[in-house]
Amino acid sequence: MFAIGLLIFVVLLVIGAPIWLALGASGGYWVLVQMGLPLESVASQYFIATDQWILLAVPYFLLAGNLMTYMGPASRMFRFINNLVGHLPGGMPAAVVVTAAIFGALSGSSVATVVAVGSMAIPQMIKMGYTKENSFGVLAASGTLGQMIPPSIFMILFAASTQLDPGALFLAGIVPGAFMALVLVLVAVIVGIKDKKERPKRASFTEIGSSFLQAFPSLLMPVVILGGIYGGVFTPTEAAAIAVVYVLVISFLFNRSDFTLANFKKSFLHTMVTTSIIYILLGGAKLFSTAMTYIQVPQKITEFAISLAVADWVIMLIIVLVFLIFGMFLDAIPILYITLPILYPVVLSLGYDPIHFAIITVGALMIGQITPPVGSCLYAISGHFKESMGVVVKGTNPYLIGLVLGTLVLIYIPWLSLFLFQ
């Protein structure tokens, strides 16, 4: 019966069915046939998967990011960063990395980040002489940074699955997120120096100061949100709702021309679509993981890992490799919900800190978003900019190496993830 359920899952993926359908069909088969539970239990699993207070933060952070995109604050933020570093060798790609890191943290969506930042940056980069490969490559890799830099949707989902404190995960992601952004900036500068044909004129102090004042309300948002969380003023879920109000206020005060009903509708529509996809994935993954737990797959894998005569770091490297292989064929959220019930007990049994493991997991999932053939950032860029997948994939190669090396550093230097707790 287990083999039949697994076959259902694989066949649906191979024929191109949505991942939520593959998870729900195989998980539903196991729950109904193998476990012998009534049909009502399928619906209850979907309800249980989404009936968590912390998950309310997901649509709010997504809405805040979409409002930033359509109401104008994001463009002002990019203009300031570009004025600050755009004239330097490789400065424009570096500006893309920094802008995507900030915007990605606010939106919680890699796809939204690459579309929003790319719409502003790609035409300028190509006009300045950067190749399409480098322009799309730095954009794709930078779009993943928002999953590490708090507040992160991935960390919220990880916390919901493991009963960890999302605030602690946010705090742990600050230094690793900055580190991964620095790695991508270094790669962007190196590639950009070889690639660039034209350097823009250095912005005047007046231009920098003016763009800073325009971008200041947007740049202040992470400080307000994270400061409120760590200062005990509000919870992460409440912070997500406050983020929406904050963006609406600064958009109304400083971006009146973009504060329109049409842009408001676009923001809500994109938020509802993305939230619905995430929530239905959670339900299917809950069915899948419930069956896995019932047949004791996590327990058996834990026993096997403990019995291996190899160092713990080798097992951790294998676990990360599993994430990377899955990332070639699945999106990050189903990977998270499929693997966590199985791998999380293994990691705890090896004595790893769960917060450190969360950071490692997010790093591996970031890589999966730009690995072909199913990297979500690759498809978002290829579809939005009407560019061939080959061009996008070729451009991501140096940045992919940077993310892999950065993740290895996070694995073997846990201090980067945990020193704020010491």
Secondary structure as UniProt FT lines:
FT   HELIX           2..14
FT   TURN            15..16
FT   HELIX           19..29
FT   HELIX           30..34
FT   HELIX           40..50
FT   HELIX           53..56
FT   HELIX           57..71
FT   HELIX           73..85
FT   TURN            86..87
FT   TURN            89..90
FT   HELIX           91..107
FT   HELIX           110..128
FT   HELIX           132..142
FT   TURN            143..144
FT   HELIX           145..147
FT   HELIX           153..162
FT   HELIX           166..195
FT   HELIX           205..230
FT   TURN            231..232
FT   HELIX           236..254
FT   HELIX           256..258
FT   HELIX           261..294
FT   TURN            295..296
FT   HELIX           297..307
FT   HELIX           312..327
FT   TURN            328..329
FT   HELIX           332..349
FT   TURN            350..351
FT   HELIX           354..368
FT   TURN            369..370
FT   TURN            372..373
FT   HELIX           376..384
FT   TURN            385..386
FT   HELIX           389..412
FT   HELIX           415..418
FT   HELIX           419..421
//
